[in-house]
Amino acid sequence: MDVNRLTELFGVYGAVSVGKLKNGHINETYIVECKTGRYILQSINRDVFEKPETIMRNISFIEDVFASERRVTVPHFMKSGGRNYARYDGRIWRLYEYIESWDNYPNREYIHGFAVGTFMRVVNSGDFKFRNTITGFHDFGDGMEIFKSLMPMRNIHGDTKSSNIIYSERPAVIDLDTAMYSFAMVDYGDMIRSLTTGGVNLDTIYQATKGFADGLENMLTGAEINSLYYGIILVIRELFRRYSNEHGFPNLTSGECAERAEQLVTQLGYIRRNEKAIIKIIGECFE
């Protein structure tokens, strides 16, 4: 891989150093230090994403609608020949500006929720509908039709775990490859699942839910608000099924998958035992 050649395709010259990032399960990712700053260089994994061009089309829309948002941001992708990606060596590559994370960031749970809620509000501000990029992802079977009869579908992020929020001068929502057309409860459910991995802390759930509600600015319907708690249950169950499938996470060993599946069973128990308290928190935050 010729890093200088790749960055030059995006009008960025003089790569000084390059390091491979090992966090993340899917794309091949590098941090590149250039004379003009630091960048993230990625190759999209075609084994997971069959249509990378669709991903980049969704991302182009996201970046456009966030241009006027001043409180929350998203990555800025460099252009190559008028597109936000380049073809090189049989793969699709993209380059975006590195966003520095701040240590000791206050109110992280609230900001996490606010960033996720703001993202959902902003990307639903026009007529554009995301095209789903992973077949079967967040597909709840027959329940999907029931949900459609009760509430509207929305543009959502699709993977609102803690590591996809960067706490910086403006909090940034990253990892936009899973942007999809689904239900608000999915993003809320995945956010709370991520924040309660080590056990249910009701204050953490309150702060994240309050931020989520504030970021949305009264966008959700009553039916959507009533569905949020069940989004947590559905997302945990879905993730459990993926870890229980030997092909769900090919980069992990069977032992690692079994351990994570067991943790999810425990977490689901915590959420169920705190059902009334969590539903009360949701009601208070959205009143």
N, C-alpha and C positions, 0 to 999 in steps of 0.2 A: 504493500500500500504506500503510495507516494503522497504524504500528507501535504507537502507544499503544492503539488499539482491539484489536489482536492480543494484546498482553501482558495487557491487562485481562481478556480471556477466560480467562486462567490465574490471575487474582487478583493480578497484578503490575502496579503502577501507577507512573507518573512516569518514563517513559523519558526520559533526559537526552541520550543520543547513540546513534547506530546506525551500524554500518559493515558493508559486505558483505565476506564472506570469499571469496577466490578459489581457495584450495586445496581440492582435492576435485573430482571429475569429475561428480557426479550431482545432488545436491540443492542448492536455493537456500538459502544459509546466511548469517545475519547475527549479529554480536555486538552485544548491546544492553546499554547501561549504564543501570541504573535506580537509584532511591534505595535499594533493598534489596540491590543487588549487580549482578553481571554475569551475563548469560544468553546461551545460544545459541538463536537462533530459526531454525527450518528449515521449508521447504515441501518435502514429499516429491514427487519427480519421478515422475509417473504414467506417463511414457513408458518408464521403466525398471522401476518397481514397479507392476504392474497392480492389486494389492490392498494398498494402504497399511494398511488395517485389520489385515491379517494381520501386517504388520511390528510394529505397535503392540501386538498381542496377544502376540507373542513377547517384545517388550521388557518388557511388564508382568510376564510370568513371570520374566524375567531379573532385574528389579529386586527382585521379591519374594524370590527365593531368595538374592540377595546381601545381604539385610537383616542376616543374622547373620554374614556373612564380614567379618573384621576386618583382613585383610592386603592384599586387593585390592578395588577398588570398580568401580562402573559409574556412568554418569550418572543423576542424579535428575531425572525428568521431572515437570513441574508438571501438575496436574489441571485440567481444564475440564469442569464438569458431570459429575464422576465418572469421566471418561475421561482418558487421557494424551495426547490430541490434541484439536484443535478444527477444525471446518469453517468456512472463511471465504473468501469470494470464489471459490467453486468449487474450492478446494484444501484439502488437509489440512495443518495446521500443528502444530508441537510446540515446546515451550519447555523447556529444561533448564538447570540451574545450571552456570555456567562452572567448569571445573576448571583451576586455575593450574598451569602447568608449571614445574618447578624446573630451573635451570641447573646444570651441573656435577654431575649426578646420578651417583653411583658405581655400578659394576657394571651398566650399562645392558643388556648382552646377557643376563646372568643374570636380571635383573628382567623383561626382555621374555619370556623363556621361562617364568619363574615365573608371570607374569600370564596367559599363554596357557594353561598347564597348569592353573592354579587355575580359570580361567574354565570350561574343559572339565569339570573335576571337579564344580564347583558346579552347573552347569546340567544335569548328568546325575544329580543327587541325588534326583530324584523321577520320577514316571511321565509327566510332560509331554514331548511330542515337538514340536520345532519344525516349523512348516509352512514349506516352502521358498518364497522370495519372488521369485526370478528363474528363469524357465524355462531349463533347460539349463546353469545355472551349476554348475561343477565336476561336470559330467556326462561321465564317461569312456567313454561308449558301452558296447560289449559287456563291457568290463572291469568295469563296475559289478556285473554278475551274478556274475562270478568272485570279486570282493571280498566280496560278500554271503555266499558259500559258505564263506569263510575266516575272516571276522571280524565282530564286531557293528557295527552302525551306531550313531552317537552324535549327540547335540546338539553342534554345533560353532559357532564364530564365523563362519568362512567367508572372512575377509579379515584375516589376522593380520600385515599389514605393519607396519613400524616406526611409521608415523605414527598408527596406531590404538592405541598405548599412550602414555598421558600419565604422565610421571614426576613424581609429586607426593608429598605426605605419605603417601598410599597410592597405589600405581600404579593407574591407571584404564584399563579396557578400554573403548574407545569405538567408534562407528560400528557399531551393532548391527543394521543393516538387512539384512545378509546372513546372519544367524543361520539355520542350516539343519540338516537331518538328513542326515548323511553319515558320513565316516570320519575317525578321528583323524589319519591320515596327511596329510589335506588341510591342516589347521591347522598341523601341524608343517612340512610341505613349504613352505607359503606363508611361514611365519616365516623359515625358513632361506633361501629365495629372496630375501626382502627384505633380510636381513642380509648376503648375499653378492653384492649387486648390483655392487659395485665390484671383486669378486675374492674368491676363497675364502681365508678366514683360518681355519685349523683351531681356533685358540684361541677365536675368536668362536663357531664352531659348537659347541665343547665347552661354553662358558659358557651358551649359549642352551639346549642340549639338557639340561644338568644342571638348569637352572632349570625347564624343561618337566617333567622327570621328578619333581622335588621338588614342584612344584605339583600334579601328578596323584596323588601319594601311592599308588603301586602300583595304579592303576585299570585300566591297559591289560593286555590278554591278551598272551601270547607272540607270537601271529600279528600283532597290532597293532604291537608293537614291531619285529618283523621287516619290517613294511611301511613304516616311517617314511622310510627312505632313498628308496624308490621314490615316496613322496609328493612329494619335492623334484622329481624328474624329471617327474612327471605335471603338477604345477602350472606348471613352467616351460614345458612343451610347450603346455599349454592357453593360457597367456598369449601365447605366440608366435603361436598360431593366431588369437587375438583381435586382435593388432596387425597380423597379415597380412590380416585381413578389413577391407575399406574401410569397413564399417559398425560395426566393433568399438568404436572410440573416436571418435564423431562430433565431439567437441570438439577433436580434434587434427588437424593437417594430415597428408597422406599421407607427407610427408617425415619428420615427427616419428615417425609410426608405423613407418616403415621403419627408422629409426635405432634405435628401441627394440627392434624385432624382431631386428636384427643383434646388439644387446647381449645379448639372451636366448640367441641361438645360442652366443655366446662363453661366457656363463655356464654353459650346459648342458655345454659342453666341460670347463670347470673342475670341475664337479661329478662328471662321469664319470671324469675322470682321478684324482680323489681318492676314488673309491668305497670302496676298502678302508679308508682312513683314517676316513671318515665313518661307515661301518658299525661300525668298531671303537669309535669315540666313543659311538655310540648304545648299543652293548652295555655299555660301561663305566658309562655314566650310569644305565642301567636295571637293573644287576645287583643 
